[in-house]
């Protein structure tokens, strides 16, 4: 009577042929890439939130835009809010001093809108970096596992044909390999899909807050008046627009909508 076979990872790899091992390597690379992107994105998001909070505290407590500009000149802009503010203040100053080239054509408000929109687009591109790869892994990993499953079943059928009998000991290895490949494909795809959805949602909320800040910043740079809706006024000051008439919304020139 033959000794009972073990079905550990080492035995699984030993029984797998070249095609099966190639599928396993592909899934392993996908898994490592997924977790690398997840960890780096998580650290970047945590650092960005800390820096943004620190800058916004400074911005809303500053006595004037000149004080904010002085603060930005003392160090590099480390977060999206600081970069947007630096870009807006630089555009405001540059257009007032120059404004002779085609790229600077138009009114000061139009030039400021283009500069702020460019900063928002750059930040959106930075947030979306790596997400395409993450989505590709989440959508293709199950099919790589399915390919390994089909290949394992094919090997089982080949064994049956060569041996002339379909006993369990002849097909257990390839069929077990097929089931494991299916599980590996799902194990790689599920974290990638969940991470993609979580990061996408976070980016959408972050861009919404950044867009709201850009609206206020545009109003400061063009009219010197802060634009708030009742909800944001309540969040920042604890007062509604009715309790604080100075916090009521004012219409913004049409160019400001482009900055969003």
GIFEN-V694861 format. One line per field, one symbol per residue. phi: phi as a letter, one per 30 degrees, with the letter a starting at -180 (. if undefined). Layout:
BEGIN
phi->???
END
This chain:
BEGIN
phi->.ddddcbddddddddddddddddddddddddddeddddddddddddddddddddddddddcddaddddddddddaddcbdddddddddddddddddcbicdddcdjdddddddddddddddddddddddiddddddddcceddddddddddddddddddddddiacddddcddddddddddddddddddddddddddddddddddddddddddddddddddcbicdcbceddddddcicddddbedcddbdceedddddd
END
